[in-house]
Each structure stands twice: as C-alpha cells, then as structure tokens.
Amino acid sequence: MNTRFTRDSRRKPLVSRSIVPLSGLALFALTGWASADVKAHSSNITLLSAPPSGALPTSDVTAFLFKERSRRVLAIPIEVDSVSMESYAPVGSGSSPAAVLPAGTVVSSYLIHADTSTLSSLDLSVGVLFDEPIVALIWDRTRLAASDAQLGAPSVVYPTESYRGLEDILEPDSVEQWMRRASARMQVGAQMDQLRILTAPSLAFSLDRSSDCEFRDPNADGDETIDCGDIVLESLGTTPGVFLDDEEHLPVHGPSAPGAGPPTWICSGSSVFTRTLDIDAIDDIGLNIKPLIDQQQTIFRDQVPLDQRGGIYDTSYFLISYDDDGDEGWTACTPSERTPVESSSPVGATYGTTGGRDELWRLELAGSTVVTLAPERDELDVHRGLAPNPDAGDLDDDDVDALDWLRDGEFVYFSVDSEGEGHSMFPSLDMEAGEIWRARPGMLPERVLTPAQLGLPDGTDIDAFEFAWVPHFSGSMALGLVFSVDGDDLITLEDESGTFDPKALYASLLDGTNAPILTLGDDVDAIALYTIECEDPIGTRYCTPAVPNSTGAPGVIGAIGSTEVDLNCVRLIASDLPPFSAGFFIVSRTRGFIVGPGGSAGNLCVAGAIGRYASAIFVTGASGTATVPIDLGLTPTPTGPVPIAPGETWNFQCWHRDSVGGSTTSNFTDALEITFE
C-alpha cells in the first residue's frame, strides 16, 4: 500500500514529541501572501521582507524570520542536522551531522532568529509553512557557522558567540520537520537561538503504464509498486510516496494494487479503450488559470502578482525525459501486443542505465539555441524504488513519462495518455489525451484547455507540457504552454501526433496557434521547467510613497532577480503608472531628493552621476505596468556604461510621462536601492 502525502496531510514527524504544539495550520497565524515563499507562520514570528543590514534584530516578544538565499547552488558540501524527514542529528553540542548535502545541490535558505532585548529569558514555540518542501535543517552552532558563507545573506553580520544554535535545549525532541512545515522550541537565555531551514522544489514524476515497477508490468518480478495514474515524489526511500493519487484527486483510476497485470483493453471496431488511467504530463503552479482562459484574455507576466507566479518560468532551463518505449510497439489490440515494454525508444535507445545516467537530461536554452544538453540522472537517481537500472535490458526499464517540480498541490494540471484515458469507467468526463485538466481533490477533474486552443487537431496526444512565460508579439512575456506530442501507434483511430514532430518542443499562447521552439534527438516524453536564483524580489524601496500620478495612485518600483553580479539577472518593474504612458528607468550610486525637478509633478530620489536606460524606453499599455531587464555589465552613467561590481550599492527610479489638469508633464515612482554581491 502506498503512503499518500498531500498538501494538508502530515508526514511522520522527524522526532516524536509533545512539547511543540504547532501540530497543524490551526495554530499558524495565516499571514496571506506576505511572502511568495512563506505561506504562513506562527503569530510569534516577525517576517522580514529582506535580510537585515548589519546586526540581527532583538525582541522580547517575537522571533524573526527572513530569507537568506534563493536557489543557491552549493559550491562545496554542507553538513546538516536533518534531511529528508527521516534522518536527524541529536540536538546538542558536538553531535555528528545527520547528512551532508553534496556540492551542486540547489537550495533556498531561511533563518529563524530569536534574541531578547531586555528579558533574561524567552520561551517561544514557533512554526513556519513554506511554499516548497523542506530538505534539511541546521541547528548546531558549528554547522550554522560553517554554512554562513554559502547560505547566509551577504548583508547580515552573523554572530560569533558560541551558543547561537539550539544546543542549550535539554530536550532532544524540540525540533520537528514535516513536508513543508518546520517548528521548534526556542528557549533564549544569555545567548540567542537560531534555526536555518533549507527548501528546494521536489521532483514529482509518473511512470508509463507497464514499466518494470508499474502495477501492470506483464513481466511481474515483485517490484511493481507504482500506479501509472499516480504522481510520485522523488527519493523518499524505497517505497514511493504518492503526491497525487488518482483515487483521491481525480477520481478516475485503474487497479490500485500491485499485480494488476496488463491493462484491460476494450476493442470496438476501430476504437480502443482501457480501464487504466495513465497520467502523461503534470504541472503544479501557483495560478488558477481557468477563469482567465475562459475570459479569452492574454495573461501577461507583469499583471500576475509575484506570489502567484510560482512554478511558472521562462524557457531557459529544462529537465526532460525521452520516451523509453516506442509507439511502434502498440501494434494491435491483442493480448500479446498490448504493451511495448520490450521495445526501445523511437531511435533505438534504452534510457536510464547506470553508465548512461540518461533517464533525465538537463537542457539549457538561449532562445531556441541549445546551450547545454547533458545526461542528468539514471533511474535510481530519480527514485531508489525504480531499482534496478535497466543495465540488463528493457525488461528492467522504467519509463518516466511525467515530470514537475513539486509545490503545494493547490493547482495541479495534467493530461492523460491516449492509451490510458479511463473512458470505460467515467465516460461522462469525455477525457481526451489532447486536453489539459486540473486535478481537484475530492471532486471530478476540471477541463482547462482543449486541443483547438493550442492549435492542435482533435485526437492529438499531448505527451509533455509546462505552463511557461513565452514572448508575445507586443514584446512582453505572456503565459503560454510549452508541449510535445506523442508519436502515432496502430491501435488508436486518430494519429496521436496530429502530424506534428514528437521530437520537437512547441509553444502556444493559448490562442489557437503554436510554433516550434526546437527539435531534439528523440521523442520527448516529459519536461519540467525550473529557474536558478532569478525570480525573487530584490532591493529595498525608499522615497515611498511617490507623488500620486494621474491615476490617483503613486507609482511603484520593484525588481526581480538575483543580487549576484555573476548571474546578471535583474528585471526592473514599474507599476501603478498611467495606461499607455512612456517612460524609462534611471540609475545612480547616490540617493537624493529633489522636489519637482524641471517642472515634474514628482520627486527625484537619486543624485550625483545619474544614468538613463534610454535604449529601453517603454510604453505601459492598459495595465500601467512595465518590466525591463537590465545588463549589470552595461550600467549607464553620464560618461558611458560601467559594470556593477560585487559589494556596490546602486539606486534605481522610473521616470514617466503624466498629465495634470490636461497638461502634459512627467512624474516619478518611488526609488529602489540594491546592494549587489
């Protein structure tokens, strides 16, 4: 029986204990979307919007929580005190680490910090709910200090005192880690208490029907533990943990126990149905797109609040999986030809071997140009329950045919395979392989997109998809769908490829059209987009609020990206501007304040050598919003462009057209200070 984990179900605690009462959301102070990453926290935590500059704050009432690093790639290994909710180090000085996170691991780091101002002691039971799964905790003072350089915020002066962790707690059961929740008892005396929390998106996947470890493997050898209608979490031990169970979430499902054998085909003339539901693609994002799509409106990135953009990225970084079992194996509706498990991929490859490490591939694009395409994981790297790797041949092969980075499961979108649509069980759903559906726990699934909205003919089988930000003809980025199609087989009436190339990735703006992005070397079976340190709000606003513009609201500046100069990933955002207003951003190393410069209606909040991003003049459009990516290596100044260096602080502001009483003038947003590293 598979263990099921959903957004609201509790994992087995890291340590069993009773002293921390934060056993569920009921005791969390729901703070709304105070942060795109922290979904809720206990009322005795003060959530800081940015890391402190200098020394850490003190309080006799609350602890403090702030994000230190986003999508940090570890350059060297890091010792941690708990990992994977299964292994932990005892609380106490000098204990051995629970595990070591290897170099190359990508994590985000957060710090819970408690230190009194005047009191001699403070006892707090704190808890936090994150948007991403927690992968490790650090509470030992030596490991906190050792991880400061890689995981700490550059602006913070971290303490050097000996007891900054949780070593002064006598009870060994004062810390708990669940899937997305962490809680701790912080007893502050003469020294502060700190807990570092590391999160990372967890890879979720599904297997193709009749894979070696799938329930319906016709060559049953005792390792059939995964239902092709379920979404499974990576690396939770040898027994798969189910994130989305088709019995609970859809509810359209096939056999739910091992040993079910091959699917039961129902052949009627030229039509073929099966009682098996086979999830073919998934995407867990932070946005409910159905109401927007139903209104037939283009969804521009600038119009989507930051806290709802989770899981939606541009098309720069992919994990991909190729089809292990070619569609030519589906030749007839007869018992001996129902599953192509002994066939290789369309180009004759067997993926996922120990030597090849190519069950998953890492793809990096610059536009449509391939920057990197390299093997990333064998089958055991995806999940230990997929043992053995298919080194001995296709009978041991597991075909990963759906991928996504797990979030909170609130808006999970999926498509089904044409050979596993589950028609005969719930025909009223009329679930087709070319459609995108939303899983709704405890309710029937909801259709979101049809083939026609993607520019595909009826009968086309979408083999992989991800919602993504794609270029719009207006020059802005808009919500679209990146997808691949399945190859055709001989047992279904329609051509599942829709005459498209199964080796290609396509993009659609959800407007009935699509265009190819690039063509790869084999049938693309699954994709998962991700990003590296380039989607977080950065900088500190000042000169706030600005003078209201003709909309009645003050203009607001913001920035998304990374403060790391080497990544060169910063986008400036101006919002609440007049519709169809022209403007550009200005920049300086120096803050300032001048009222109404040159007759402007607003205030200039930078001074000294002011540079203009004059080559990036924008027009806001109806939304009153503009986003401009900037090149940190070519920062404008009056004497020419200069590169920004680590450690430098720069100030940004937006200057835009406005009107007062019908007369044309200009105005400014507030300003933004960013310290780079």
PELIN-V68355 format. One record per residue. N is the residue number from 1. OMEGA is omega in whole degrees, -180 to 180 (none if undefined). BURIAL is b if it has 24 or more other C-alpha atoms within 12 Angstrom, else e. Layout:
N|OMEGA|BURIAL + N|OMEGA|BURIAL
This chain:
1|-179|e + 2|172|b + 3|-175|b + 4|177|b + 5|175|b + 6|-173|b + 7|-174|b + 8|180|e + 9|-173|e + 10|172|e + 11|170|b + 12|-177|e + 13|174|b + 14|176|b + 15|177|b + 16|178|e + 17|-176|e + 18|-171|e + 19|179|e + 20|-172|b + 21|-175|b + 22|-175|b + 23|180|b + 24|-176|b + 25|-176|b + 26|-179|e + 27|175|e + 28|171|b + 29|-178|b + 30|-174|b + 31|-175|e + 32|179|e + 33|177|e + 34|176|b + 35|177|b + 36|-175|b + 37|179|b + 38|-176|b + 39|-180|b + 40|177|b + 41|179|b + 42|-173|b + 43|179|b + 44|173|b + 45|171|b + 46|-179|b + 47|179|b + 48|-178|b + 49|179|b + 50|177|b + 51|177|b + 52|174|b + 53|-177|e + 54|-176|e + 55|179|e + 56|-176|b + 57|177|b + 58|178|b + 59|175|b + 60|-174|b + 61|-171|b + 62|164|b + 63|-180|b + 64|178|b + 65|174|b + 66|177|b + 67|-178|b + 68|-177|b + 69|178|b + 70|176|b + 71|-178|b + 72|176|b + 73|-177|b + 74|178|b + 75|177|e + 76|-180|e + 77|-180|e + 78|174|b + 79|-178|b + 80|-177|b + 81|172|b + 82|-179|b + 83|172|b + 84|177|b + 85|-175|b + 86|-174|b + 87|-178|b + 88|175|b + 89|178|b + 90|174|b + 91|-180|b + 92|-176|b + 93|174|b + 94|-179|e + 95|178|b + 96|179|e + 97|176|b + 98|-176|b + 99|176|b + 100|175|b + 101|-174|b + 102|172|e + 103|-177|e + 104|177|e + 105|180|b + 106|-178|b + 107|165|b + 108|-176|b + 109|179|b + 110|178|b + 111|166|b + 112|-173|b + 113|177|b + 114|177|b + 115|-176|b + 116|175|b + 117|-176|e + 118|-176|e + 119|178|e + 120|179|e + 121|-180|e + 122|-177|b + 123|-177|b + 124|168|b + 125|-171|b + 126|178|b + 127|-178|b + 128|173|b + 129|-176|b + 130|177|b + 131|-179|b + 132|176|b + 133|176|b + 134|-179|b + 135|-180|b + 136|173|b + 137|174|b + 138|178|b + 139|178|b + 140|-173|b + 141|-179|b + 142|180|b + 143|172|b + 144|-179|b + 145|-178|b + 146|-178|e + 147|-178|b + 148|-174|b + 149|-177|e + 150|-171|b + 151|179|b + 152|177|b + 153|-177|b + 154|-176|b + 155|-173|b + 156|170|e + 157|-175|e + 158|-175|b + 159|177|b + 160|-178|e + 161|-169|e + 162|-176|e + 163|178|b + 164|-179|b + 165|-179|b + 166|-174|b + 167|-177|b + 168|179|b + 169|-178|b + 170|-178|e + 171|180|e + 172|-174|b + 173|-174|b + 174|179|b + 175|178|b + 176|179|b + 177|173|b + 178|-175|b + 179|179|b + 180|-176|b + 181|173|b + 182|176|b + 183|-177|b + 184|170|b + 185|-178|b + 186|-180|b + 187|-174|b + 188|175|b + 189|180|b + 190|-178|e + 191|-179|b + 192|173|b + 193|178|b + 194|176|b + 195|178|b + 196|-176|b + 197|180|b + 198|178|b + 199|176|b + 200|175|b + 201|179|b + 202|-179|b + 203|175|b + 204|-177|b + 205|173|b + 206|177|b + 207|172|b + 208|179|b + 209|176|b + 210|170|b + 211|-175|b + 212|-177|b + 213|179|b + 214|-174|b + 215|-169|b + 216|178|b + 217|-179|b + 218|177|b + 219|-172|b + 220|179|e + 221|173|e + 222|-179|e + 223|-177|b + 224|-174|b + 225|-172|b + 226|177|b + 227|-178|b + 228|175|b + 229|-179|b + 230|172|b + 231|-169|b + 232|179|b + 233|179|b + 234|161|b + 235|173|b + 236|-177|b + 237|-176|e + 238|178|b + 239|-177|b + 240|171|b + 241|-174|b + 242|176|b + 243|179|b + 244|-179|b + 245|-176|b + 246|178|b + 247|-176|b + 248|-169|b + 249|-169|b + 250|-28|b + 251|176|b + 252|-170|b + 253|175|b + 254|-180|b + 255|-176|b + 256|178|b + 257|177|e + 258|178|b + 259|-179|b + 260|179|b + 261|-178|b + 262|179|b + 263|179|b + 264|-179|b + 265|176|b + 266|-177|b + 267|180|e + 268|-176|e + 269|-180|e + 270|-179|e + 271|-179|e + 272|178|b + 273|177|b + 274|177|b + 275|-180|b + 276|170|b + 277|-179|b + 278|176|b + 279|-174|b + 280|180|b + 281|-179|b + 282|174|b + 283|-180|b + 284|-176|b + 285|-176|b + 286|-172|b + 287|172|b + 288|-171|b + 289|-173|b + 290|180|e + 291|-179|e + 292|179|e + 293|179|b + 294|178|e + 295|178|e + 296|179|e + 297|175|e + 298|-177|b + 299|-179|b + 300|-177|b + 301|-177|b + 302|-178|b + 303|-178|b + 304|178|b + 305|-177|e + 306|-176|b + 307|178|b + 308|-179|b + 309|-176|b + 310|178|b + 311|178|b + 312|-175|b + 313|172|b + 314|-171|b + 315|180|b + 316|-173|b + 317|-180|b + 318|151|b + 319|180|b + 320|173|b + 321|177|b + 322|179|b + 323|-180|b + 324|-175|b + 325|-175|b + 326|-179|b + 327|177|b + 328|177|b + 329|177|b + 330|-171|b + 331|-177|e + 332|179|b + 333|178|b + 334|-175|e + 335|-176|e + 336|-174|e + 337|-177|e + 338|-176|b + 339|-178|b + 340|-172|b + 341|-179|b + 342|179|b + 343|177|b + 344|-179|b + 345|179|b + 346|178|b + 347|174|e + 348|-177|e + 349|169|b + 350|-174|b + 351|173|b + 352|-180|b + 353|180|b + 354|-180|b + 355|-177|e + 356|-177|e + 357|-171|b + 358|170|b + 359|173|b + 360|178|b + 361|175|b + 362|-178|b + 363|175|b + 364|-178|b + 365|166|b + 366|-169|e + 367|176|e + 368|180|b + 369|180|e + 370|175|e + 371|-180|e + 372|169|e + 373|-171|e + 374|175|e + 375|-173|b + 376|-175|b + 377|166|b + 378|-175|b + 379|179|b + 380|175|b + 381|177|b + 382|179|b + 383|-180|b + 384|178|b + 385|178|b + 386|178|b + 387|-2|b + 388|168|b + 389|-175|b + 390|-180|b + 391|-178|e + 392|178|e + 393|-171|e + 394|179|b + 395|177|b + 396|-172|b + 397|172|b + 398|-175|b + 399|175|b + 400|-175|b + 401|171|b + 402|-177|b + 403|167|b + 404|174|b + 405|-173|b + 406|173|b + 407|-175|b + 408|175|b + 409|-179|b + 410|179|b + 411|180|b + 412|-180|b + 413|-175|b + 414|168|b + 415|-177|b + 416|-179|b + 417|-179|b + 418|177|b + 419|-180|b + 420|-175|b + 421|178|b + 422|-174|b + 423|-169|b + 424|-180|b + 425|-179|e + 426|-176|e + 427|-179|e + 428|179|e + 429|-179|e + 430|-177|e + 431|-177|b + 432|-173|b + 433|-179|b + 434|-177|b + 435|173|b + 436|-178|b + 437|174|b + 438|176|b + 439|-179|b + 440|-176|b + 441|178|b + 442|-179|e + 443|176|e + 444|179|e + 445|-175|b + 446|178|b + 447|-177|b + 448|-178|b + 449|176|b + 450|178|b + 451|-178|b + 452|-180|e + 453|179|b + 454|-179|b + 455|-178|b + 456|175|b + 457|176|b + 458|180|b + 459|177|b + 460|-180|b + 461|175|b + 462|-175|b + 463|180|b + 464|176|b + 465|172|b + 466|167|b + 467|-173|b + 468|171|b + 469|-178|b + 470|-178|b + 471|175|b + 472|-177|e + 473|178|e + 474|-176|e + 475|178|e + 476|175|b + 477|-177|b + 478|179|b + 479|177|b + 480|178|b + 481|171|b + 482|-173|b + 483|169|b + 484|179|b + 485|179|b + 486|171|b + 487|-178|b + 488|172|b + 489|-173|b + 490|-176|b + 491|178|b + 492|-175|b + 493|-176|b + 494|170|b + 495|-174|b + 496|-180|b + 497|-177|b + 498|-175|b + 499|175|e + 500|-177|b + 501|-180|b + 502|179|b + 503|-173|b + 504|168|b + 505|-180|b + 506|176|b + 507|177|b + 508|175|b + 509|178|b + 510|-176|b + 511|180|b + 512|179|e + 513|173|e + 514|179|b + 515|179|b + 516|174|b + 517|177|b + 518|177|b + 519|-179|e + 520|-170|b + 521|-179|e + 522|-179|b + 523|-179|b + 524|-172|b + 525|-179|b + 526|177|b + 527|173|b + 528|177|b + 529|174|b + 530|179|b + 531|179|b + 532|171|b + 533|-176|b + 534|-179|b + 535|-175|b + 536|172|b + 537|179|b + 538|176|b + 539|179|b + 540|-179|b + 541|173|b + 542|-174|b + 543|-174|b + 544|-2|b + 545|175|e + 546|174|b + 547|-179|b + 548|177|b + 549|-174|b + 550|175|b + 551|-175|e + 552|-179|e + 553|175|e + 554|175|b + 555|-175|b + 556|175|b + 557|176|b + 558|178|b + 559|176|b + 560|176|b + 561|-179|b + 562|176|b + 563|180|b + 564|-175|b + 565|-176|b + 566|-180|e + 567|179|b + 568|-174|b + 569|178|b + 570|174|b + 571|175|b + 572|-177|b + 573|172|b + 574|-178|b + 575|-177|b + 576|175|b + 577|176|b + 578|177|b + 579|176|b + 580|-180|e + 581|177|b + 582|179|b + 583|173|b + 584|-179|b + 585|175|b + 586|-173|b + 587|177|b + 588|173|b + 589|-169|b + 590|171|b + 591|176|b + 592|175|b + 593|177|e + 594|-180|e + 595|172|e + 596|-179|e + 597|178|e + 598|180|e + 599|178|e + 600|177|b + 601|-175|b + 602|-177|b + 603|176|b + 604|-172|b + 605|172|b + 606|-177|b + 607|179|b + 608|-179|e + 609|-175|e + 610|176|b + 611|-179|b + 612|172|b + 613|-173|b + 614|178|b + 615|-179|e + 616|175|e + 617|-177|e + 618|168|b + 619|-168|b + 620|-172|b + 621|-174|b + 622|-176|e + 623|-176|b + 624|-177|b + 625|177|b + 626|177|b + 627|-178|b + 628|172|b + 629|-180|b + 630|179|b + 631|-178|b + 632|177|b + 633|-178|e + 634|-179|e + 635|-173|b + 636|171|b + 637|180|b + 638|-178|e + 639|179|e + 640|-176|e + 641|178|e + 642|176|e + 643|172|e + 644|-178|b + 645|176|e + 646|-179|e + 647|-179|e + 648|176|e + 649|180|b + 650|-177|b + 651|-175|b + 652|177|b + 653|178|b + 654|178|b + 655|-172|b + 656|176|b + 657|178|b + 658|176|b + 659|177|b + 660|-180|e + 661|-180|e + 662|180|e + 663|-179|e + 664|177|e + 665|176|b + 666|178|b + 667|180|b + 668|166|b + 669|166|b + 670|-174|b + 671|-175|b + 672|177|b + 673|179|b + 674|173|b + 675|-174|b + 676|-177|b + 677|none|e
